Amino acid sequence: MFPQIGVQTVIIFKHLQFQGEWKRTFPLYGMSYEALKPAQLLVVEESAGNLVTYWFDLKMNDEVYVIYTDSQVHIPAICVKSSKGDQIKCKG
């Protein structure tokens, strides 16, 4: 883990989908995901029973930190798009 300067977003999530190439490491608490190339992260949040999906564009070496016990995701970016519902799709 290394310091990241700039915009940040923290969301309580329902689902996450890491698209592109990521490296996963296991720090003391939570999980760290580092983008190996420009990549995208989809985050589904539930608020008042409604699901919303947020898209984040990450640069190479951006690190996303996830605390699964609290369902928190720390993202070094601001969302580029949002849409009602769970927009996470399977391959195919």
LUMFIZA-538563 format. One line per field, with one value per residue: x, y, z of N, C-alpha, C in turn; residue in three letters. Coordinates in nm, 3 decimals. Example, Ala and Ser with C-alpha at 12.3 -4.5 7.8 and 13.67 -1.06 7.14 Angstrom:
2
nc1: [1.319	1.285] $
nc2: [-0.569	-0.225] $
nc3: [0.780	0.708] $
cac1: [1.230	1.367] $
cac2: [-0.450	-0.106] $
cac3: [0.780	0.714] $
cc1: [1.320	1.290] $
cc2: [-0.330	0.003] $
cc3: [0.780	0.787] $
type: [ALA	SER] $
***
This chain:
92
nc1: [0.084	0.046	0.075	-0.195	-0.267	-0.515	-0.848	-1.098	-1.322	-1.553	-1.754	-2.029	-2.077	-2.270	-2.218	-1.918	-1.732	-1.441	-1.296	-1.071	-0.711	-0.593	-0.409	-0.419	-0.372	-0.305	-0.331	-0.296	-0.561	-0.861	-0.859	-0.649	-0.651	-0.475	-0.459	-0.325	-0.310	-0.481	-0.810	-1.143	-1.389	-1.685	-1.937	-2.192	-2.441	-2.666	-2.943	-3.197	-3.341	-3.314	-3.113	-2.810	-2.576	-2.238	-1.982	-1.631	-1.335	-1.008	-0.662	-0.347	-0.171	-0.335	-0.486	-0.729	-0.899	-1.049	-1.268	-1.400	-1.544	-1.693	-1.809	-1.697	-1.561	-1.276	-1.190	-0.969	-1.084	-1.345	-1.682	-1.771	-2.006	-2.346	-2.616	-2.951	-3.030	-2.876	-2.609	-2.407	-2.267	-2.245	-1.993	-2.050] $
nc2: [-0.117	0.222	0.580	0.771	1.049	1.289	1.289	1.101	0.830	0.680	0.407	0.224	-0.097	-0.333	-0.516	-0.579	-0.534	-0.600	-0.491	-0.558	-0.568	-0.667	-0.667	-0.851	-0.808	-0.890	-0.701	-0.619	-0.562	-0.604	-0.592	-0.535	-0.399	-0.352	-0.168	-0.294	-0.201	0.065	0.048	-0.066	-0.024	-0.151	-0.065	-0.165	-0.020	-0.024	0.156	0.253	0.028	0.036	-0.038	0.091	0.134	0.221	0.348	0.345	0.479	0.371	0.449	0.313	0.155	0.264	0.210	0.019	-0.013	-0.252	-0.313	-0.579	-0.658	-0.436	-0.374	-0.168	0.023	0.180	0.415	0.557	0.768	0.952	0.874	0.801	0.753	0.663	0.435	0.320	0.021	-0.310	-0.332	-0.505	-0.746	-1.082	-1.267	-1.336] $
nc3: [0.000	-0.075	-0.036	-0.171	-0.350	-0.406	-0.547	-0.373	-0.303	-0.086	-0.035	0.093	0.007	-0.190	-0.396	-0.586	-0.887	-1.049	-1.332	-1.592	-1.548	-1.240	-0.934	-0.642	-0.297	0.048	0.298	0.653	0.751	0.571	0.209	-0.067	-0.390	-0.681	-0.976	-1.266	-1.519	-1.694	-1.568	-1.475	-1.222	-1.094	-0.870	-0.663	-0.478	-0.204	-0.114	0.093	0.010	-0.264	-0.547	-0.679	-0.937	-0.970	-1.178	-1.201	-1.328	-1.327	-1.297	-1.410	-1.149	-0.954	-0.639	-0.484	-0.185	0.018	0.280	0.403	0.632	0.707	0.471	0.316	0.052	-0.063	-0.290	-0.525	-0.689	-0.858	-0.931	-1.271	-1.388	-1.316	-1.250	-1.214	-1.034	-1.028	-1.222	-1.280	-1.483	-1.609	-1.791	-2.138] $
cac1: [0.000	0.123	-0.014	-0.256	-0.307	-0.616	-0.987	-1.125	-1.461	-1.575	-1.893	-2.071	-2.116	-2.343	-2.140	-1.806	-1.679	-1.315	-1.278	-0.935	-0.607	-0.576	-0.327	-0.481	-0.282	-0.374	-0.272	-0.342	-0.708	-0.919	-0.799	-0.603	-0.650	-0.399	-0.479	-0.198	-0.328	-0.609	-0.912	-1.271	-1.451	-1.828	-1.977	-2.337	-2.477	-2.808	-2.989	-3.343	-3.397	-3.289	-2.976	-2.751	-2.443	-2.146	-1.864	-1.510	-1.219	-0.886	-0.538	-0.246	-0.116	-0.435	-0.511	-0.861	-0.890	-1.180	-1.283	-1.517	-1.625	-1.783	-1.853	-1.648	-1.462	-1.207	-1.155	-0.900	-1.146	-1.485	-1.753	-1.789	-2.142	-2.427	-2.738	-3.036	-3.025	-2.747	-2.567	-2.297	-2.303	-2.156	-1.942	-2.129] $
cac2: [0.000	0.345	0.696	0.816	1.189	1.327	1.262	0.970	0.796	0.567	0.362	0.098	-0.168	-0.460	-0.598	-0.515	-0.607	-0.543	-0.521	-0.528	-0.645	-0.624	-0.749	-0.852	-0.836	-0.908	-0.629	-0.663	-0.557	-0.582	-0.644	-0.428	-0.431	-0.253	-0.175	-0.315	-0.119	0.135	-0.054	-0.013	-0.086	-0.128	-0.077	-0.160	0.028	-0.034	0.266	0.249	-0.083	0.056	-0.060	0.185	0.093	0.331	0.311	0.420	0.455	0.374	0.455	0.215	0.169	0.305	0.103	0.019	-0.085	-0.303	-0.366	-0.664	-0.666	-0.319	-0.354	-0.038	0.025	0.309	0.424	0.682	0.828	0.993	0.794	0.863	0.723	0.582	0.386	0.246	-0.124	-0.382	-0.339	-0.599	-0.852	-1.197	-1.285	-1.418] $
cac3: [0.000	-0.083	-0.028	-0.295	-0.335	-0.503	-0.513	-0.312	-0.277	0.003	-0.050	0.153	-0.114	-0.193	-0.488	-0.657	-1.002	-1.095	-1.474	-1.635	-1.480	-1.102	-0.843	-0.509	-0.185	0.174	0.412	0.784	0.753	0.440	0.088	-0.154	-0.533	-0.757	-1.121	-1.337	-1.639	-1.674	-1.542	-1.433	-1.107	-1.078	-0.731	-0.642	-0.345	-0.173	-0.030	0.111	-0.068	-0.407	-0.589	-0.775	-0.981	-1.000	-1.257	-1.171	-1.413	-1.249	-1.373	-1.372	-1.014	-0.855	-0.544	-0.421	-0.059	0.055	0.415	0.387	0.754	0.707	0.332	0.268	-0.054	-0.073	-0.433	-0.554	-0.808	-0.849	-1.030	-1.402	-1.433	-1.225	-1.311	-1.122	-1.041	-1.027	-1.362	-1.294	-1.579	-1.625	-1.928	-2.226] $
cc1: [0.089	0.027	-0.068	-0.311	-0.408	-0.754	-1.002	-1.275	-1.464	-1.724	-1.913	-2.134	-2.198	-2.265	-2.028	-1.773	-1.557	-1.295	-1.139	-0.837	-0.578	-0.483	-0.391	-0.376	-0.364	-0.304	-0.336	-0.494	-0.757	-0.839	-0.761	-0.598	-0.580	-0.422	-0.343	-0.194	-0.450	-0.721	-1.041	-1.322	-1.599	-1.863	-2.129	-2.361	-2.627	-2.845	-3.141	-3.408	-3.377	-3.142	-2.935	-2.612	-2.363	-2.027	-1.750	-1.402	-1.094	-0.765	-0.446	-0.188	-0.214	-0.467	-0.648	-0.849	-1.030	-1.174	-1.412	-1.604	-1.726	-1.843	-1.816	-1.550	-1.409	-1.147	-1.086	-0.953	-1.288	-1.559	-1.774	-1.931	-2.214	-2.556	-2.819	-3.020	-2.883	-2.709	-2.449	-2.344	-2.198	-2.104	-2.041	-2.269] $
cc2: [0.124	0.463	0.734	0.956	1.221	1.291	1.120	0.953	0.677	0.532	0.235	0.018	-0.293	-0.561	-0.513	-0.599	-0.532	-0.586	-0.475	-0.615	-0.584	-0.721	-0.737	-0.886	-0.835	-0.832	-0.677	-0.667	-0.534	-0.645	-0.525	-0.479	-0.319	-0.274	-0.187	-0.237	-0.032	0.031	0.015	-0.094	-0.050	-0.157	-0.066	-0.124	0.007	0.077	0.264	0.141	-0.072	0.034	0.045	0.132	0.217	0.274	0.404	0.381	0.473	0.376	0.341	0.253	0.227	0.185	0.123	-0.067	-0.124	-0.358	-0.447	-0.670	-0.553	-0.292	-0.215	-0.059	0.168	0.317	0.558	0.748	0.871	0.915	0.873	0.844	0.648	0.544	0.310	0.096	-0.178	-0.406	-0.432	-0.715	-0.963	-1.199	-1.368	-1.380] $
cc3: [0.000	-0.078	-0.166	-0.270	-0.443	-0.455	-0.460	-0.297	-0.183	-0.006	0.031	0.039	-0.087	-0.278	-0.549	-0.779	-1.053	-1.240	-1.517	-1.557	-1.343	-1.029	-0.704	-0.405	-0.057	0.286	0.542	0.796	0.612	0.328	0.000	-0.298	-0.606	-0.905	-1.189	-1.468	-1.610	-1.666	-1.495	-1.313	-1.106	-0.933	-0.725	-0.496	-0.326	-0.076	-0.025	0.023	-0.217	-0.438	-0.691	-0.808	-1.018	-1.077	-1.220	-1.270	-1.328	-1.341	-1.329	-1.237	-0.912	-0.767	-0.478	-0.296	-0.014	0.197	0.414	0.512	0.764	0.570	0.280	0.155	-0.067	-0.213	-0.460	-0.683	-0.772	-0.958	-1.160	-1.453	-1.322	-1.295	-1.206	-1.142	-1.032	-1.173	-1.384	-1.380	-1.576	-1.769	-2.008	-2.245] $
type: [MET	PHE	PRO	GLN	ILE	GLY	VAL	GLN	THR	VAL	ILE	ILE	PHE	LYS	HIS	LEU	GLN	PHE	GLN	GLY	GLU	TRP	LYS	ARG	THR	PHE	PRO	LEU	TYR	GLY	MET	SER	TYR	GLU	ALA	LEU	LYS	PRO	ALA	GLN	LEU	LEU	VAL	VAL	GLU	GLU	SER	ALA	GLY	ASN	LEU	VAL	THR	TYR	TRP	PHE	ASP	LEU	LYS	MET	ASN	ASP	GLU	VAL	TYR	VAL	ILE	TYR	THR	ASP	SER	GLN	VAL	HIS	ILE	PRO	ALA	ILE	CYS	VAL	LYS	SER	SER	LYS	GLY	ASP	GLN	ILE	LYS	CYS	LYS	GLY] $
***
